[in-house]
């Protein structure tokens, strides 16, 4: 073993350099900062929100439906009830709904991507490690899934499963499997012929052990990057399904659904589209920035490449 | 070259069979009764039996699949369960709307994205570069429907009564006449496939306006297309700008660029004659891959802007359980998708003669 990489000879460990790069990466900082803020919003929503996000205020106070924002501090008369982002078509406080929406969006992003990563990794590992006909069958099936625009396939799957948030998440999860399967398979193919794997095999390591503790760790970097960017896509797709009425159902405070229910009123109540819309943009932006930063830091070869190709 | 094309098409066949199978299976898996979805809740059992008989829905699923394959091979996509007319006719009506939208959006994304990427790469870390990259990040992070609605609000509400006002929905103002190509060229006697093809092109209003010299039709269509095309084209635009920038930066570090500079070729010449041609390779791939996003985005854009294109039709047919329309439209979308990817591969070979046609 005369040709150890220089990085491995240093006593400082393999993570020092990437971490240093990550610390200096502006887009990772910005993305991480926004994400931290959103997480704080999600966690403290019950404390901060002035109203119940699902409870119409009819009869509780004197406020009209689709009322424009009323902020006392900005000159809204003090005798009117304060609603920072106005009220929606069911006379609910939009600000409270947008706050609670943060919880949902983060959970949506993380859960669908975890689902897709677990299945995609399993499929990619098997395809890449075993090769032969399982590889052909699995990857051809992935090709077929990729032949459909992701949102259309998700719509079709949701229709089969029935509309609803959970089913929408399953659909988006299924649709994103091929990306991870491909990423993992490519890494597996490049690592499985390496000497350290052959050495392990010679020492009698089982196939499962080789796959999980020798090959998989080497494929983690692209997976982490792809996963972070994938969360952004998943949140976008989930919002799109809810917008079309196939995802979260009334009265769930989901941003896509909030836009979907009120977009026809854009001419007289634009705030009902703007606030949830901007919340969505901010959330997706944070994951995109963080993903870009991670990629630049963890995989300098790819630095500066474009974002995820699949939208 | 021809051999390569043929082999690429042959390789796509298993994928096509898979697509056919999945569209067929998905359509059957959609829960609910297609008869009552099409004819209404109060359709009697006798009516429904006749309906199911007529569309062959009582046959075993494998037999239905075989019949479906045979019909597709013959170019017969069946009748819509809901509208009772041939699906091909619906395709001919709706497909042009989306194609026109997608091509305009792609044109917008490329003509704006590539120059932005070049400027960014040329003046790395300048204000223009930073602004472009921030804009690109915002672009890929904005949901298509939110962007569409923001544009609608900006151009149809805030800029109302100015010359920048743009219509918020539809394809044409009422009162704008569309003369079909068959009528304009006195080809009404055509029937069958040629007539359908002619009808298809007639419904590409921009093309129709150009061919028949109908400037009113052309301009009105264009005015209606601007907002949806920006909405659906922004994500590809952002991706193309980033891709052009990074691949340009990569190329500009190579030795042959330095050699050209040393030889005294001015920067502009190096940039366009030497750099761009190589830098555009990955961009071509991205443009092809963006098409899936465009078609996905089309469902949302067509909803927001009230356009009867394939995205909207597909969505409505899925929720209405119109099996035949769902199958035909997903098939059409997948075929377009696979064809575009083939086209991209061929463009690749054209742009880079080093790629040997293995």
Boltz contact constraints between the chains, C-beta under 6 A:
constraints:
  - contact:
      token1: [A, 143]
      token2: [B, 15]
      max_distance: 6.0
  - contact:
      token1: [A, 144]
      token2: [B, 15]
      max_distance: 6.0
  - contact:
      token1: [A, 144]
      token2: [B, 18]
      max_distance: 6.0
  - contact:
      token1: [A, 144]
      token2: [B, 19]
      max_distance: 6.0
  - contact:
      token1: [A, 147]
      token2: [B, 15]
      max_distance: 6.0
  - contact:
      token1: [A, 147]
      token2: [B, 19]
      max_distance: 6.0
  - contact:
      token1: [A, 147]
      token2: [B, 334]
      max_distance: 6.0
  - contact:
      token1: [A, 147]
      token2: [B, 337]
      max_distance: 6.0
  - contact:
      token1: [A, 147]
      token2: [B, 338]
      max_distance: 6.0
  - contact:
      token1: [A, 148]
      token2: [B, 334]
      max_distance: 6.0
  - contact:
      token1: [A, 149]
      token2: [B, 292]
      max_distance: 6.0
  - contact:
      token1: [A, 149]
      token2: [B, 295]
      max_distance: 6.0
  - contact:
      token1: [A, 149]
      token2: [B, 296]
      max_distance: 6.0
  - contact:
      token1: [A, 150]
      token2: [B, 296]
      max_distance: 6.0
  - contact:
      token1: [A, 151]
      token2: [B, 296]
      max_distance: 6.0
  - contact:
      token1: [A, 155]
      token2: [B, 318]
      max_distance: 6.0
  - contact:
      token1: [A, 156]
      token2: [B, 26]
      max_distance: 6.0
  - contact:
      token1: [A, 159]
      token2: [B, 30]
      max_distance: 6.0
  - contact:
      token1: [A, 159]
      token2: [B, 318]
      max_distance: 6.0
  - contact:
      token1: [A, 160]
      token2: [B, 29]
      max_distance: 6.0
  - contact:
      token1: [A, 160]
      token2: [B, 30]
      max_distance: 6.0
  - contact:
      token1: [A, 236]
      token2: [B, 143]
      max_distance: 6.0
  - contact:
      token1: [A, 239]
      token2: [B, 143]
      max_distance: 6.0
  - contact:
      token1: [A, 240]
      token2: [B, 300]
      max_distance: 6.0
  - contact:
      token1: [A, 243]
      token2: [B, 145]
      max_distance: 6.0
  - contact:
      token1: [A, 263]
      token2: [B, 149]
      max_distance: 6.0
  - contact:
      token1: [A, 266]
      token2: [B, 149]
      max_distance: 6.0
  - contact:
      token1: [A, 266]
      token2: [B, 153]
      max_distance: 6.0
  - contact:
      token1: [A, 267]
      token2: [B, 157]
      max_distance: 6.0
  - contact:
      token1: [A, 270]
      token2: [B, 153]
      max_distance: 6.0
  - contact:
      token1: [A, 273]
      token2: [B, 149]
      max_distance: 6.0
  - contact:
      token1: [A, 277]
      token2: [B, 146]
      max_distance: 6.0
  - contact:
      token1: [A, 280]
      token2: [B, 143]
      max_distance: 6.0
  - contact:
      token1: [A, 281]
      token2: [B, 141]
      max_distance: 6.0
  - contact:
      token1: [A, 281]
      token2: [B, 142]
      max_distance: 6.0
  - contact:
      token1: [A, 284]
      token2: [B, 141]
      max_distance: 6.0
  - contact:
      token1: [A, 285]
      token2: [B, 141]
      max_distance: 6.0
  - contact:
      token1: [A, 288]
      token2: [B, 137]
      max_distance: 6.0
  - contact:
      token1: [A, 288]
      token2: [B, 140]
      max_distance: 6.0
  - contact:
      token1: [A, 288]
      token2: [B, 141]
      max_distance: 6.0
  - contact:
      token1: [A, 304]
      token2: [B, 246]
      max_distance: 6.0
  - contact:
      token1: [A, 305]
      token2: [B, 246]
      max_distance: 6.0
  - contact:
      token1: [A, 306]
      token2: [B, 239]
      max_distance: 6.0
  - contact:
      token1: [A, 306]
      token2: [B, 242]
      max_distance: 6.0
  - contact:
      token1: [A, 306]
      token2: [B, 243]
      max_distance: 6.0
  - contact:
      token1: [A, 307]
      token2: [B, 140]
      max_distance: 6.0
  - contact:
      token1: [A, 307]
      token2: [B, 239]
      max_distance: 6.0
  - contact:
      token1: [A, 309]
      token2: [B, 289]
      max_distance: 6.0
  - contact:
      token1: [A, 311]
      token2: [B, 235]
      max_distance: 6.0
  - contact:
      token1: [A, 311]
      token2: [B, 293]
      max_distance: 6.0
